[in-house]
Amino acid sequence: QLQASGGGLVQAGGPLRLSCARSGSLLKIDTVDWYRQAPGKQREVVASITSGGSTSYAESIKDRFTISRDNDWTVTYLQMTSLKSDDSAVYYCRIQGAYDPWTPTDAWGKGTLVTVSS
């Protein structure tokens, strides 16, 4: 299971850190992604981190957001800085991996709402 948290109301230009906590055991984790969905818009991926530690970011948040994880992949973070009103959205985390060699998993956490006031 995944649980995203850390959302809230923040002023434009401010920072916010989101957390995605994982429970249960997995044999392996391939990637953890952060997505967001603003009202009336499609869900979009904003940041990803792989098992090897490689990261990738959407152009719209590059150099402002940082994805990271703890050593055992229990918690994945999205550090957001210089927030803009366009960053207002519900943020979701997603994990892709496997329970065992025969059972892959692709799980989504419930979202956490970020509202940036201008």
N, C-alpha and C positions, 0 to 999 in steps of 0.2 A: 504494500500500500504506500501511497505517496500523499504527503500533506504539505501544501504550500502555505506559507505564512509571511507576515511582514508588510503586507500592503497597508495603505492608509492614505490620509490626506497630507500632501506636502506642497510647499510653495515652489513656484518655478525657480529653477536654479539650485534647488536643494538636493540632498542625497536621500537614498532609501536603500535598504538591503533586504532582499527577499531570501527566504530559506525554503528548501524543499527537503523534507525529512522522509527517509525511507524506512519502512519496517518490514520485517520478514527477511528470509535468506535467499540469496540468489547465487547460482554457480558462477555466473559472470555478468558483467555489465558492459555493454558495448558503447552506448552513448546516453548522456542526459541532456535534454534540451529544455530551454525556456521558450514558451510561446506567449503571445498576447493577442487579445481580441478586443478591439474598440467597438462601441455601438455602431451597428450598420456596416461593419467591415469584416472581412474574412480573417480567420485566425492566421497569424504569421509567426514564423520562427524568428527569434531575436538573437539567441545565443546557443551554442552547443559545445559540449566537451566530451572527448572520447576517452576510452579506457587508457589510451597512451598519453593522455594529457593535452592533446591538440585541441585548440579552441577555434571557433569561427563565430562571426558576428554579422548581423544584418548591417547594411550600409548606414541605415538611419540611426543606429545607436553606436556605431563604431567609435572608439576612443572615449565613450561616455559610460558604457556598461562593461562590467567584468564578470565572467563566470568562473567559479572555482568550486572546489570540493574538499571535503576532509579526507583523511588518509584511507578510511575504510568505506568510502562512498555512502556513508550514512546520511550525510547532509550535503546538498549542493546549494551554492549561493549565487545570487545575482546582485552584485553591487551596482547600483545605479547612481550616477552623478549628473549634475547639470541638467536636471529634469526639465522637460518642456511640457506644455499642455498636450502636445501630440502624443506624449508617452502615456497619457491616461488610458487605461484599459484594464481588463481582467487578465492577470498573468497566470499561466499554467506551467507546470513542469511535466516532463514526460521522460520515462526511462525505457530503454530497449536493452534486453539482455536475455538470459535464459535461467530457468530453474534447474535444469539438468541438460545433458546433451541432446535430449529429445523434445524438450518443452521450452520453446521461446516465450518471451513475454514482451508486451508492449503496453505499458501502463501509464495512465494519466492521473495526475492529482487534481483535486478540486482547486478551482482558481482562487486567487487573492486579488482584491480590487485595489488598484493604484489610481488615485485622483490627484492631478497636479493643478493647483490653482495659480492663475496668472495675476 
